[in-house]
Structure formats: C-alpha cells, structure tokens
Amino acid sequence: MVTKALIVRLEAKSGQEDALAAFLSEALPLVQDEPQTVAWFAFRSGPSSFAIVDVFPDEDGRQQHLNGQVAAALLARADELLTSPPEIAPADVLAAKLP
C-alpha cells in the first residue's frame, strides 16, 4: 500500500532538453535500488517540460528518497539543466492501482 507521493516538475534550459531526458532515463537504476520507492515515473510533457511522480508506503520512505542518490544527482546538475530549481510537491495518495 502506498500513502505518500512526490510530484516534481522540471523545466529544461534551452538546449538542455535532451540532456535532461537522458538524465531522467539514466536515473532509473538508482531508483530501482530504493526499496521504499514503490513506483517511480519520469515524464516529458512538452518540448522542455518534464515531471517525476513517485510513491512510497509512508513518510519515512518519502524522506529516504528525498535524501537519496537521484535527488542528490538532480540537485548537483540543476544549474546546468534547469531554468529554475525543481518544483517539489509532496502529496498524499488517496487511491492507487499497482501491479
């Protein structure tokens, strides 16, 4: 069961769209090593607009992810890839269908 989530909006700098897309694709193995991250999705919703949505069983899992390798790597490259800092919105899961 999942009860907590993160919705992260990202806007790529001009010319960095493909680099951000590659970064997100290459982050998957890091997330796969996080047992508390039940589901993780990276999206491209426009030419330069991206998002990450992930879900966790509880607040501890969410905090572990926020303190994990993907978040650290993204923040380390934020000035290079993003027009502004990631917009991170914590959310409560009201309903979910997972395999």
Secondary structure, 3 states (H helix, E strand, C coil): CCCEEEEEEEEECCCCHHHHHHHHHHHHHHHHCCCCCCEEEEEECCCCEEEEEEEECCHHHHHHHHCCHHHHHHHHHHHHHECCCCEEEEEECCCCCCC
